[in-house]
Amino acid sequence: MRAAGRSVRTRLRDRVAASDPGLLRLIAGLRTVGAIALALAVLALLGSDVTHLVAGAMAAMVATFAIREKQPGAQALTLALGLPVALASVSLAALLSSRVIAGDVFFVVLIFCAVYGRRFGDRGTALGLIGFQLYFVSLFVGASAGALPELYRAVALAFACSALVRFAVVPARPAGILQRLRQAFRARLAQLISAQLALLDAEPDGIDKALEDLREGTARLHETALMIQTRLEEGTPDASTARLVQRRIADAEIAAERLGLLLLSARSARRADTLTLHLPGAPAPTVRGLPGSDEAMELVRRDLGALRELVLRPPAEARGTALSHLRNRLLGYREEENLPAASPAVQDVFRGIGETARAVLGLRVALDGPQDESDDSPATTRSREELDAEDAAIDAGEEQAPAAEPTGLRRPTTRAAVQVAVGSSLAIVGGELLSTQRWYWAVLTCWIVFLNTASTGEILVKGYRRLLGTVFGVVAGIVLAGVVGQHTWTAFALVLVFIFAMFYTAPLSYTLMSFFVTAMLGLLYTLLHTYSTAVLLLRVEETALGAACGVVAAALVLPVRTDRRTDELLGTVLEKLVDVTEGAVEQLSGGPAADLLDRARDLDQALGDLRAATQPLTHPITPLRARRDTARYVVALLETCAYHARSLAATAELLPTHPSIAADPRLRGAVRRTVRNIEAIAARVADERAGTEVETGPSIASLLEPDAGGAPRYGRITGRVLRHLERLDEAVTGLARPLGVPVAAPPR
């Protein structure tokens, strides 16, 4: 019973870890709710009235979510600097409350400075956010000069409670966050293997669902890998350890993705196209039963289950003869003589299982330290020796020089500050025409739609989502105000629930977050005895006005069109793709070692930025269906290119230490056409008048110089490299048509 209970707890923990990598959303919600609850308790003990309870609660919320630094020392310094900024902001708001024009002008200047401060990094962003939000809090509670001493006390106590909860009650050390992210990676890797098992057993009428689960599992695993990479420097003791973890995470991700492709190829009538894994809604390939005997299929099913067990087994339980037997069997598939009798496609699946088991072994050694080696087979011993040799070759790498930033109005922070200032000015004028008392809601919406957006299309989509969430939130607020309007502490308890839900759902759905914010505000208005249905409906009007002012300002003042933004990011992705591909092939051809994993991470980051920037083009409500499909297709092709480039980089990183990988100088010439094609597409994206075209020709494999007998000859690893180069070349050529780049006829 105890073992069964522990198993249930382990499964539940893994599910939570996979759904919220690093528990970042849970920690953010608990920390904010804890700070607010503590501030409310202290202020209530001091006899503060409801107005100052609301002010203290909102100040505690701002002081908690505004701080974004990863190191505790930096967080403490920013929080300490934020208190005088907050006190100055509430003072000016109260003193200028009776001087309408002066107050409005100062508010616009404050907004400009708050947005411009983003250029100074996380600290500048946090201080600007605190200054703006506390000015808004003063307007919300109707602060006056006479009430400033009590307001000072509420704000100071709120900051103190925020600090106490952050550093003592709900601490989040970088090493602890990284450890939870590692656990999340394991859980998502196990979920991906489960999806692969489901694909193996899927009937023809269920293959679409199985393939969609496989796509989702692959994307989630990649998302967690990127999150880990952003936390490595702060969460590891030195650069060498960070680089080791990065290597092992990349190995496991690439091996698991490749295993999914091999399974799909084994079940398909022909070799699966990697685009199938990256294009949402892509039709599933024609499938068949797994070729070969029923015994071979049963072995594949058994070994996928064993692989999942290796991934999920906690470090404390990762010992014993049974687990060693599983590991030895799976790693044995890396030796040709241990492959079961089956068709070539199924034997590739067994090889993929063996390579994934090796990646899991390396991941466990990197994350959990030395393992029990007493029951190792010769194949497992060789795998450990390879991993040890790779670990010894890892160094800290060289730091890259920071890229030159644009200056003046071309700087994104300056442009955004000007746009927000203009939009807020329009929102103030329009908001006061709607209501002289609550005009600031329009300004708040205008401010928010500019956060983390960089183009007019992104601002339009964000404004739409905020308005939609606000409308539904108003309905909830009306219902809740009638139910708990006379129960102060019940209302405060619901406020805490909504705040937690707001922070927990923020990364998932901006519409949901806006819903919880509006429902919470309905309760706050009830507590302040200013609630009415008209007030909540006015919030909808002010929200719509603020979103419209933000869109107008973005479209007319120093505009950045979505097309221009996506073209710039597409050019960056293509540039990074060339860097990774050329560097990997150069190293595989016998050239000097390069920092390929960092280059691959830069490629993934650039692709993530492009994916976010295309959201206005791929949004379900967009009327331009053909354009939406084109954007999705281009991003999916680029994800396919990135997968093959990552795989090439991972193989090249193994070159110095892996006994079965040797440099092949012939590869250097095989990649030239692909690189030229990427550069041709990049030139066409940068300038539509560029007279470039994409070349086609014989297969990559045929470009290798033949041996003396006239036939190309290369080993299995070189063959894998060639397959990646082939697929990369095909994907790059596929980019030409949707991007309008001419394709030259192949030479005779």
Rosetta blueprint (number, residue, H / E / L):
1 M L
2 R H
3 A H
4 A H
5 G H
6 R H
7 S H
8 V H
9 R H
10 T H
11 R H
12 L H
13 R H
14 D H
15 R H
16 V H
17 A H
18 A H
19 S H
20 D L
21 P H
22 G H
23 L H
24 L H
25 R H
26 L H
27 I H
28 A H
29 G H
30 L H
31 R H
32 T H
33 V H
34 G H
35 A H
36 I H
37 A H
38 L H
39 A H
40 L H
41 A H
42 V H
43 L H
44 A H
45 L H
46 L L
47 G L
48 S L
49 D L
50 V H
51 T H
52 H H
53 L H
54 V H
55 A H
56 G H
57 A H
58 M H
59 A H
60 A H
61 M H
62 V H
63 A H
64 T H
65 F H
66 A L
67 I L
68 R L
69 E L
70 K L
71 Q L
72 P H
73 G H
74 A H
75 Q H
76 A H
77 L H
78 T H
79 L H
80 A H
81 L H
82 G H
83 L H
84 P H
85 V H
86 A H
87 L H
88 A H
89 S H
90 V H
91 S H
92 L H
93 A H
94 A H
95 L H
96 L L
97 S L
98 S L
99 R L
100 V H
101 I H
102 A H
103 G H
104 D H
105 V H
106 F H
107 F H
108 V H
109 V H
110 L H
111 I H
112 F H
113 C H
114 A H
115 V H
116 Y H
117 G H
118 R H
119 R H
120 F H
121 G H
122 D H
123 R H
124 G H
125 T H
126 A H
127 L H
128 G H
129 L H
130 I H
131 G H
132 F H
133 Q H
134 L H
135 Y H
136 F H
137 V H
138 S H
139 L H
140 F H
141 V H
142 G L
143 A L
144 S L
145 A H
146 G H
147 A H
148 L H
149 P H
150 E H
151 L H
152 Y H
153 R H
154 A H
155 V H
156 A H
157 L H
158 A H
159 F H
160 A H
161 C H
162 S H
163 A H
164 L H
165 V H
166 R H
167 F H
168 A H
169 V H
170 V L
171 P L
172 A L
173 R L
174 P H
175 A H
176 G H
177 I H
178 L H
179 Q H
180 R H
181 L H
182 R H
183 Q H
184 A H
185 F H
186 R H
187 A H
188 R H
189 L H
190 A H
191 Q H
192 L H
193 I H
194 S H
195 A H
196 Q H
197 L H
198 A H
199 L H
200 L H
201 D H
202 A L
203 E L
204 P H
205 D H
206 G H
207 I H
208 D H
209 K H
210 A H
211 L H
212 E H
213 D H
214 L H
215 R H
216 E H
217 G H
218 T H
219 A H
220 R H
221 L H
222 H H
223 E H
224 T H
225 A H
226 L H
227 M H
228 I H
229 Q H
230 T H
231 R H
232 L H
233 E H
234 E H
235 G H
236 T L
237 P L
238 D L
239 A H
240 S H
241 T H
242 A H
243 R H
244 L H
245 V H
246 Q H
247 R H
248 R H
249 I H
250 A H
251 D H
252 A H
253 E H
254 I H
255 A H
256 A H
257 E H
258 R H
259 L H
260 G H
261 L H
262 L H
263 L H
264 L H
265 S H
266 A H
267 R H
268 S E
269 A L
270 R L
271 R L
272 A L
273 D L
274 T H
275 L H
276 T H
277 L H
278 H L
279 L L
280 P L
281 G L
282 A L
283 P L
284 A L
285 P L
286 T L
287 V E
288 R L
289 G L
290 L L
291 P L
292 G L
293 S L
294 D H
295 E H
296 A H
297 M H
298 E H
299 L H
300 V H
301 R H
302 R H
303 D H
304 L H
305 G H
306 A H
307 L H
308 R H
309 E H
310 L H
311 V H
312 L H
313 R L
314 P L
315 P H
316 A H
317 E H
318 A L
319 R L
320 G L
321 T H
322 A H
323 L H
324 S H
325 H H
326 L H
327 R H
328 N H
329 R H
330 L H
331 L H
332 G H
333 Y L
334 R L
335 E L
336 E H
337 E H
338 N H
339 L L
340 P L
341 A L
342 A L
343 S L
344 P H
345 A H
346 V H
347 Q H
348 D H
349 V H
350 F H
351 R H
352 G H
353 I H
354 G H
355 E H
356 T H
357 A H
358 R H
359 A H
360 V H
361 L H
362 G H
363 L H
364 R H
365 V H
366 A H
367 L H
368 D H
369 G L
370 P L
371 Q L
372 D L
373 E L
374 S L
375 D L
376 D L
377 S L
378 P H
379 A H
380 T H
381 T H
382 R H
383 S H
384 R H
385 E H
386 E H
387 L H
388 D H
389 A H
390 E H
391 D H
392 A H
393 A H
394 I L
395 D L
396 A L
397 G L
398 E L
399 E L
400 Q L
401 A L
402 P L
403 A L
404 A L
405 E L
406 P L
407 T L
408 G H
409 L H
410 R H
411 R L
412 P H
413 T H
414 T H
415 R H
416 A H
417 A H
418 V H
419 Q H
420 V H
421 A H
422 V H
423 G H
424 S H
425 S H
426 L H
427 A H
428 I H
429 V H
430 G H
431 G H
432 E H
433 L H
434 L H
435 S L
436 T L
437 Q L
438 R L
439 W L
440 Y H
441 W H
442 A H
443 V H
444 L H
445 T H
446 C H
447 W H
448 I H
449 V H
450 F L
451 L L
452 N L
453 T L
454 A L
455 S L
456 T H
457 G H
458 E H
459 I H
460 L H
461 V H
462 K H
463 G H
464 Y H
465 R H
466 R H
467 L H
468 L H
469 G H
470 T H
471 V H
472 F H
473 G H
474 V H
475 V H
476 A H
477 G H
478 I H
479 V H
480 L H
481 A H
482 G H
483 V H
484 V H
485 G L
486 Q L
487 H L
488 T H
489 W H
490 T H
491 A H
492 F H
493 A H
494 L H
495 V H
496 L H
497 V H
498 F H
499 I H
500 F H
501 A H
502 M H
503 F H
504 Y H
505 T H
506 A L
507 P L
508 L L
509 S L
510 Y H
511 T H
512 L H
513 M H
514 S H
515 F H
516 F H
517 V H
518 T H
519 A H
520 M H
521 L H
522 G H
523 L H
524 L H
525 Y H
526 T H
527 L H
528 L L
529 H L
530 T L
531 Y L
532 S L
533 T H
534 A H
535 V H
536 L H
537 L H
538 L H
539 R H
540 V H
541 E H
542 E H
543 T H
544 A H
545 L H
546 G H
547 A H
548 A H
549 C H
550 G H
551 V H
552 V H
553 A H
554 A H
555 A H
556 L H
557 V L
558 L L
559 P L
560 V L
561 R L
562 T H
563 D H
564 R H
565 R H
566 T H
567 D H
568 E H
569 L H
570 L H
571 G H
572 T H
573 V H
574 L H
575 E H
576 K H
577 L H
578 V H
579 D H
580 V H
581 T H
582 E H
583 G H
584 A H
585 V H
586 E H
587 Q H
588 L H
589 S L
590 G L
591 G L
592 P L
593 A L
594 A L
595 D L
596 L H
597 L H
598 D H
599 R H
600 A H
601 R H
602 D H
603 L H
604 D H
605 Q H
606 A H
607 L H
608 G H
609 D H
610 L H
611 R H
612 A H
613 A H
614 T L
615 Q H
616 P H
617 L H
618 T H
619 H L
620 P L
621 I L
622 T L
623 P L
624 L L
625 R H
626 A H
627 R H
628 R H
629 D H
630 T H
631 A H
632 R H
633 Y H
634 V H
635 V H
636 A H
637 L H
638 L H
639 E H
640 T H
641 C H
642 A H
643 Y H
644 H H
645 A H
646 R H
647 S H
648 L H
649 A H
650 A H
651 T H
652 A H
653 E H
654 L H
655 L L
656 P L
657 T L
658 H L
659 P L
660 S L
661 I L
662 A L
663 A L
664 D L
665 P L
666 R L
667 L H
668 R H
669 G H
670 A H
671 V L
672 R H
673 R H
674 T H
675 V H
676 R H
677 N H
678 I H
679 E H
680 A H
681 I H
682 A H
683 A H
684 R H
685 V H
686 A H
687 D L
688 E L
689 R L
690 A L
691 G L
692 T L
693 E L
694 V E
695 E L
696 T L
697 G L
698 P L
699 S L
700 I L
701 A H
702 S H
703 L H
704 L L
705 E L
706 P L
707 D L
708 A L
709 G L
710 G L
711 A L
712 P L
713 R L
714 Y L
715 G L
716 R H
717 I H
718 T H
719 G H
720 R H
721 V H
722 L H
723 R H
724 H H
725 L H
726 E H
727 R H
728 L H
729 D H
730 E H
731 A H
732 V H
733 T H
734 G H
735 L H
736 A H
737 R L
738 P L
739 L L
740 G L
741 V L
742 P L
743 V E
744 A L
745 A L
746 P L
747 P L
748 R L
